[in-house]
């Protein structure tokens, strides 16, 4: 149990996918202007990341490795992620139209979110078991969501402040992202990696 707790703490705080590993910067900067959209994107990413990690793990262990075609890992993972996003979109449209409407544009955006592919490849590189992979995927999604929602809150507050003209928009957003990343660096001493 302690092993899974370490995976959780490291994925959420110490090696945050956005603030430490710099994956998912596009949605981090693009969807972080309002907390509502950040929460929607976080939920959609968590759902797809968990399912994609399970499917790509099984694909790697039961198809690519036995056939000796590990070199097709990246392209096959991208195809699986794109397929899963489309499948999730179709199922949600039929089963839960309200949730489908709530997620809106976030589902298609997830197809190009590099955090999903990054986590799928990382669990293979770290030689995780299936359970460790699922814990890592969920933890990474929580870390992604935490960073995105915190950053959205900061940006909402910054929008109410009078800033010099040269600092408005992207410059202040990048400075705030840097400060947030430095704040997360403070967690690096918690767990020996």
LUMTIBA-733349 format. One record per residue (C-alpha): residue number from 0; x, y, z. Coordinates in steps of 0.5 Angstrom, whole numbers. Example, Ala and Ser with C-alpha at 12.3 -4.5 7.8 and 13.67 -1.06 7.14 Angstrom:
REM LUMTIBA-733349
<site 0,<25,-9,16>> <site 1,<27,-2,14>> 
END
This chain:
REM LUMTIBA-733349
<site 0,<0,0,0>> <site 1,<6,5,2>> <site 2,<9,4,-5>> <site 3,<2,6,-9>> <site 4,<2,12,-4>> <site 5,<9,14,-6>> <site 6,<7,13,-14>> <site 7,<1,18,-12>> <site 8,<5,23,-8>> <site 9,<11,23,-14>> <site 10,<6,24,-19>> <site 11,<2,29,-16>> <site 12,<7,33,-13>> <site 13,<14,32,-14>> <site 14,<14,30,-22>> <site 15,<8,34,-24>> <site 16,<7,32,-31>> <site 17,<6,40,-33>> <site 18,<10,44,-28>> <site 19,<16,39,-28>> <site 20,<16,35,-34>> <site 21,<13,40,-38>> <site 22,<8,36,-42>> <site 23,<1,38,-43>> <site 24,<3,46,-44>> <site 25,<-2,47,-49>> <site 26,<-8,46,-45>> <site 27,<-5,49,-39>> <site 28,<-4,55,-42>> <site 29,<-10,55,-47>> <site 30,<-16,52,-42>> <site 31,<-14,56,-36>> <site 32,<-17,62,-37>> <site 33,<-23,60,-33>> <site 34,<-24,55,-27>> <site 35,<-30,52,-30>> <site 36,<-26,50,-36>> <site 37,<-20,48,-33>> <site 38,<-25,43,-28>> <site 39,<-28,40,-35>> <site 40,<-21,39,-38>> <site 41,<-19,36,-32>> <site 42,<-24,31,-31>> <site 43,<-24,29,-39>> <site 44,<-17,28,-38>> <site 45,<-17,24,-32>> <site 46,<-22,19,-35>> <site 47,<-19,18,-42>> <site 48,<-12,18,-39>> <site 49,<-14,12,-34>> <site 50,<-17,8,-40>> <site 51,<-12,10,-45>> <site 52,<-6,7,-40>> <site 53,<-10,1,-39>> <site 54,<-11,-1,-46>> <site 55,<-4,1,-48>> <site 56,<-1,-3,-43>> <site 57,<-5,-9,-45>> <site 58,<-3,-7,-52>> <site 59,<4,-7,-51>> <site 60,<5,-13,-46>> <site 61,<0,-18,-50>> <site 62,<1,-15,-58>> <site 63,<7,-11,-59>> <site 64,<12,-15,-54>> <site 65,<10,-22,-56>> <site 66,<10,-20,-64>> <site 67,<17,-17,-63>> <site 68,<14,-10,-66>> <site 69,<16,-5,-60>> <site 70,<18,0,-65>> <site 71,<11,1,-67>> <site 72,<9,3,-60>> <site 73,<8,11,-61>> <site 74,<4,10,-67>> <site 75,<0,5,-64>> <site 76,<-1,8,-58>> <site 77,<-3,15,-62>> <site 78,<-8,11,-66>> <site 79,<-11,7,-59>> <site 80,<-12,14,-56>> <site 81,<-15,17,-62>> <site 82,<-20,11,-62>> <site 83,<-21,12,-55>> <site 84,<-23,19,-55>> <site 85,<-28,18,-61>> <site 86,<-31,12,-57>> <site 87,<-32,16,-51>> <site 88,<-35,22,-55>> <site 89,<-40,17,-58>> <site 90,<-42,13,-52>> <site 91,<-43,20,-48>> <site 92,<-47,23,-53>> <site 93,<-52,17,-53>> <site 94,<-51,15,-46>> <site 95,<-51,22,-42>> <site 96,<-52,28,-47>> <site 97,<-51,32,-41>> <site 98,<-44,30,-39>> <site 99,<-43,30,-47>> <site 100,<-45,37,-47>> <site 101,<-41,39,-41>> <site 102,<-35,36,-44>> <site 103,<-36,40,-50>> <site 104,<-30,41,-54>> <site 105,<-25,38,-49>> <site 106,<-26,31,-51>> <site 107,<-23,33,-58>> <site 108,<-18,37,-55>> <site 109,<-15,31,-51>> <site 110,<-13,27,-58>> <site 111,<-8,32,-58>> <site 112,<-6,32,-51>> <site 113,<1,30,-50>> <site 114,<0,28,-43>> <site 115,<-4,22,-45>> <site 116,<1,19,-49>> <site 117,<7,21,-45>> <site 118,<4,17,-39>> <site 119,<2,11,-43>> <site 120,<10,11,-45>> <site 121,<12,12,-38>> <site 122,<9,6,-35>> <site 123,<12,2,-40>> <site 124,<19,5,-39>> <site 125,<18,5,-32>> <site 126,<16,-3,-32>> <site 127,<10,-2,-28>> <site 128,<5,-7,-27>> <site 129,<-2,-6,-29>> <site 130,<-4,-4,-22>> <site 131,<2,1,-21>> <site 132,<0,4,-28>> <site 133,<-7,5,-27>> <site 134,<-5,9,-20>> <site 135,<0,13,-24>> <site 136,<-5,15,-29>> <site 137,<-10,17,-24>> <site 138,<-5,20,-20>> <site 139,<-2,24,-26>> <site 140,<-9,26,-28>> <site 141,<-10,29,-21>> <site 142,<-3,33,-21>> <site 143,<-5,35,-28>> <site 144,<-12,38,-26>> <site 145,<-9,41,-19>> <site 146,<-4,45,-23>> <site 147,<-9,47,-29>> <site 148,<-14,49,-23>> <site 149,<-9,53,-19>> <site 150,<-7,56,-25>> <site 151,<-14,58,-28>> <site 152,<-15,61,-21>> <site 153,<-9,65,-21>> <site 154,<-11,67,-28>> <site 155,<-18,69,-26>> <site 156,<-15,73,-20>> <site 157,<-10,77,-25>> <site 158,<-15,79,-30>> <site 159,<-18,83,-24>> <site 160,<-11,87,-23>> <site 161,<-9,93,-27>> <site 162,<-2,91,-30>> <site 163,<3,95,-34>> <site 164,<1,94,-42>> <site 165,<7,90,-43>> <site 166,<5,85,-38>> <site 167,<-2,83,-40>> <site 168,<-4,77,-43>> <site 169,<1,71,-44>> <site 170,<7,75,-41>> <site 171,<4,75,-34>> <site 172,<1,68,-35>> <site 173,<8,65,-36>> <site 174,<11,69,-30>> <site 175,<5,66,-26>> <site 176,<7,59,-29>> <site 177,<14,59,-27>> <site 178,<12,61,-20>> <site 179,<7,56,-19>> <site 180,<13,51,-22>> <site 181,<18,53,-17>> <site 182,<12,52,-11>> <site 183,<11,45,-13>> <site 184,<19,44,-13>> <site 185,<18,45,-6>> <site 186,<15,38,-6>> <site 187,<21,35,-8>> <site 188,<24,33,-2>> <site 189,<18,29,1>> <site 190,<20,23,-3>> <site 191,<26,20,-5>> <site 192,<25,18,-12>> 
END
